[in-house]
Amino acid sequence: MQGIFRAVRSCQETLKAAILQHSHGRGKIFTFGGTTSSSPEQLKGLENVTVAEVLMTKGEEKTGSWLWCRTNDAVIDAVKNMAKNNIGSLVVLKPGEEHLAGIITERDYTRKIVAQGRSPIYTTVGEIMTDKDKLITVTSDTNILQAMQLMTENRIRHIPVIDGKIVGMISIVDVVRAVVNEQSGELKQMNEFIKGDYY
């Protein structure tokens, strides 16, 4: 993941330098991040993309019962829920409450059930989940680059989005998709700029 992050940054800086050099002859000003531009459209920049915007790209139903389970649920039911909804983790709530208890991931299942020869039928989610004290979360206004850094540094692939209550979940796939989409838009605008479409 750090390799992807470094490659994106390197590409961004190289293109920025090329455009600034190219623009000296035309008197045009162009800066990444949308802070300064003579073009009619300003680039937003990854520095300004929030987790909320990434959640919006996931579709209207970004939260729901498919996103969580309870501490007293059988692990087999949680895993079936993940498989049915094609997701890699579930937020764990306390029974009868909306209070966060932790998270269960495919990795928890593999390491704590399969590798240890335990029964997913007779083991509860609460026995193998990552407890909320160790849980890493973000808020909807967290910058996507900060979310990526948290995922990279902590070697995790899923982060619950909590604004007082759970509002969604982002994965490393969502983050990479956001980076690629943002870079594609910036590259397109830079290409148009170099061709002289901006005055």
C-alpha positions as CSV (number, residue, x, y, z in Angstrom):
1,M,0.0,0.0,0.0
2,Q,2.8,2.4,0.8
3,G,4.2,1.6,-2.7
4,I,0.9,2.7,-4.3
5,F,0.9,5.9,-2.2
6,R,4.5,6.8,-3.1
7,A,3.8,6.0,-6.8
8,V,0.8,8.3,-6.9
9,R,2.7,11.1,-5.1
10,S,5.7,10.7,-7.4
11,C,3.5,10.8,-10.5
12,Q,1.6,13.8,-9.1
13,E,4.8,15.8,-8.4
14,T,6.4,14.9,-11.8
15,L,3.2,16.1,-13.6
16,K,3.0,19.2,-11.5
17,A,6.6,20.2,-12.4
18,A,6.0,19.5,-16.1
19,I,2.9,21.6,-16.1
20,L,4.4,24.5,-14.2
21,Q,7.4,24.4,-16.6
22,H,5.1,24.3,-19.6
23,S,2.9,27.2,-18.3
24,H,5.8,29.6,-17.9
25,G,5.7,30.4,-21.6
26,R,2.0,31.0,-21.6
27,G,1.6,32.9,-18.4
28,K,-0.9,30.4,-17.0
29,I,-0.9,29.4,-13.4
30,F,-1.8,25.9,-12.3
31,T,-1.4,24.2,-8.9
32,F,-2.4,20.8,-7.6
33,G,-5.1,20.6,-4.9
34,G,-7.3,23.3,-6.6
35,T,-5.7,26.2,-4.7
36,T,-4.6,28.2,-7.7
37,S,-5.7,27.8,-11.3
38,S,-6.5,30.0,-14.3
39,S,-8.6,27.2,-15.7
40,P,-12.4,27.4,-15.5
41,E,-12.4,24.2,-13.4
42,Q,-10.2,23.8,-10.3
43,L,-9.0,20.4,-9.3
44,K,-10.2,19.2,-6.0
45,G,-7.1,17.3,-5.0
46,L,-6.7,14.3,-2.8
47,E,-6.0,16.5,0.1
48,N,-9.6,17.6,0.0
49,V,-11.4,14.3,-0.6
50,T,-13.2,13.1,2.5
51,V,-14.4,9.8,3.7
52,A,-18.0,11.0,3.3
53,E,-17.4,11.5,-0.4
54,V,-16.0,8.0,-0.7
55,L,-19.0,6.6,1.1
56,M,-21.3,8.4,-1.4
57,T,-19.6,6.6,-4.3
58,K,-20.6,3.3,-2.7
59,G,-24.3,3.8,-3.4
60,E,-27.2,5.0,-1.4
61,E,-27.3,2.0,1.0
62,K,-24.0,2.4,2.8
63,T,-25.3,1.4,6.2
64,G,-27.8,-1.3,7.2
65,S,-28.2,-4.5,9.1
66,W,-25.9,-6.2,6.6
67,L,-23.0,-4.1,8.0
68,W,-23.1,-5.4,11.5
69,C,-23.7,-8.3,13.8
70,R,-23.9,-8.8,17.6
71,T,-21.4,-10.1,20.1
72,N,-23.6,-13.1,20.9
73,D,-24.1,-14.1,17.3
74,A,-22.5,-17.4,16.1
75,V,-19.4,-16.8,14.0
76,I,-20.8,-18.9,11.3
77,D,-23.8,-16.4,10.9
78,A,-21.4,-13.5,10.7
79,V,-19.3,-15.2,8.1
80,K,-22.4,-16.1,6.0
81,N,-23.5,-12.4,6.3
82,M,-20.1,-11.3,4.9
83,A,-20.2,-13.8,2.1
84,K,-23.8,-12.9,1.2
85,N,-23.0,-9.2,1.0
86,N,-19.5,-9.6,-0.5
87,I,-17.8,-7.7,2.3
88,G,-14.8,-8.5,4.4
89,S,-15.8,-7.3,7.8
90,L,-18.7,-6.5,10.1
91,V,-19.0,-3.9,12.9
92,V,-20.0,-5.7,16.1
93,L,-22.6,-4.2,18.4
94,K,-23.6,-5.2,21.9
95,P,-26.8,-7.2,22.2
96,G,-29.9,-5.1,22.1
97,E,-27.9,-1.9,21.8
98,E,-26.4,0.3,19.1
99,H,-23.1,0.7,21.1
100,L,-20.0,-0.4,19.3
101,A,-18.3,-3.5,20.7
102,G,-15.7,-4.1,18.0
103,I,-15.1,-5.5,14.5
104,I,-14.9,-9.0,13.0
105,T,-13.0,-9.5,9.8
106,E,-12.2,-12.4,7.5
107,R,-8.8,-12.4,9.0
108,D,-10.2,-12.9,12.5
109,Y,-12.1,-15.9,11.2
110,T,-9.1,-17.4,9.4
111,R,-6.7,-16.9,12.4
112,K,-9.0,-17.6,15.3
113,I,-11.3,-20.2,13.9
114,V,-9.8,-22.0,11.0
115,A,-6.2,-22.0,12.1
116,Q,-7.1,-23.0,15.7
117,G,-9.6,-25.7,14.7
118,R,-12.5,-24.1,16.5
119,S,-16.1,-24.5,15.6
120,P,-17.7,-21.4,14.0
121,I,-21.1,-22.8,15.0
122,Y,-20.4,-22.8,18.8
123,T,-18.0,-19.8,18.9
124,T,-19.6,-16.4,19.4
125,V,-18.4,-13.3,17.5
126,G,-17.5,-11.7,20.9
127,E,-14.9,-14.4,21.5
128,I,-12.9,-13.6,18.3
129,M,-13.6,-10.0,17.4
130,T,-11.2,-7.1,17.7
131,D,-12.4,-5.2,20.8
132,K,-13.4,-1.6,20.4
133,D,-10.4,-0.5,22.6
134,K,-8.1,-1.6,19.8
135,L,-10.5,-0.6,17.0
136,I,-9.4,2.1,14.6
137,T,-12.2,4.3,13.3
138,V,-12.5,7.5,11.2
139,T,-15.2,10.1,11.0
140,S,-17.0,11.1,7.8
141,D,-14.9,14.4,7.5
142,T,-11.6,12.5,7.7
143,N,-9.3,13.2,4.8
144,I,-9.0,10.1,2.5
145,L,-5.2,10.4,2.6
146,Q,-5.3,10.2,6.4
147,A,-7.6,7.1,6.2
148,M,-5.1,5.5,3.8
149,Q,-2.2,6.3,6.2
150,L,-4.1,4.7,9.1
151,M,-4.8,1.6,7.1
152,T,-1.2,1.3,5.9
153,E,0.4,2.0,9.3
154,N,-1.9,-0.4,11.1
155,R,-2.0,-3.1,8.3
156,I,-5.8,-3.1,8.2
157,R,-8.2,-3.3,5.3
158,H,-11.4,-2.0,6.8
159,I,-12.3,1.1,8.9
160,P,-15.7,1.8,10.4
161,V,-16.9,5.4,9.9
162,I,-18.3,6.7,13.2
163,D,-20.1,10.0,13.6
164,G,-21.5,9.3,17.1
165,K,-23.0,6.2,15.5
166,I,-21.9,4.0,12.6
167,V,-22.5,5.7,9.3
168,G,-20.6,3.2,7.1
169,M,-17.4,1.3,6.5
170,I,-14.6,1.9,4.0
171,S,-12.1,-0.6,2.8
172,I,-8.7,-0.4,1.2
173,V,-10.4,-1.0,-2.1
174,D,-12.6,2.1,-1.6
175,V,-9.5,4.2,-0.8
176,V,-7.5,3.0,-3.8
177,R,-10.5,3.5,-6.1
178,A,-10.9,7.1,-4.8
179,V,-7.1,7.8,-5.4
180,V,-7.3,6.3,-8.9
181,N,-10.5,8.3,-9.8
182,E,-9.0,11.5,-8.5
183,Q,-5.7,11.0,-10.3
184,S,-7.6,10.1,-13.5
185,G,-9.5,13.4,-13.3
186,E,-6.3,15.4,-12.6
187,L,-4.4,13.7,-15.5
188,K,-7.3,14.5,-17.9
189,Q,-7.3,18.1,-16.9
190,M,-3.6,18.4,-17.1
191,N,-3.6,16.8,-20.5
192,E,-6.2,19.3,-21.7
193,F,-4.1,22.1,-20.1
194,I,-0.9,21.0,-21.9
195,K,-2.8,20.8,-25.2
196,G,-3.8,24.5,-24.7
197,D,-7.5,24.0,-23.9
198,Y,-7.3,26.5,-21.0
199,Y,-6.8,30.2,-21.6
